[in-house]
């Protein structure tokens, strides 16, 4: 049996995996780019979105699809196998193809997770020195895939020193006071800088009235 899947089944497993990941959508987009664009509308030009080089020369959006496949392989037996077997929309042949695909490729894909991080660090020197304090952290991989600034990736990766209550307050502040949706975690110094710039804008606009 062919070790590769046809496009229909590739889409099937991709959609199945995407909802288990913290991406929020099956289509690639960047919370950092959205915030950068929103600030520009307020007259603030601040670099928050980075286009990193990804393994294999893939685009960030194509690499997100690769991560979905990795997720599928890692959690196939404890999570996805039963879903595949019980899905009445799949034929017996489809199910056999998926199981055969996992059997031939699972070990190879799981092994690549740390290789991805090492390659991303090598390709992007600004990320090389960032430390993670969780053995299974994908902070570098996910952060680069969605173009988060190095400061945000470093803060997100430092799990033991994150202030989750503060993060929620900052997101609430941006929405209620400035009308700006922040859908990812900002580092404290980034949040402080953005807030200062927004407050300066408010003061300038109030003087012009």
Secondary structure by P-SEA (a helix, b strand, c coil): ccccccaaaaaaaaaaacccccccccbbbbaaaaaaaaaaaacccccccccccccccccaaaaaaaaaaaaaaaccccccaaaaaacccccaaaaaaaaaaaaacaaaaaaaaaaaaaaaaaaccccccccccccccaaaaaaaaacccaaaaaaaaccccccaaaaaaaaaaaaacccccccccccaaaaaaaaaaaaaaaaaaaaac
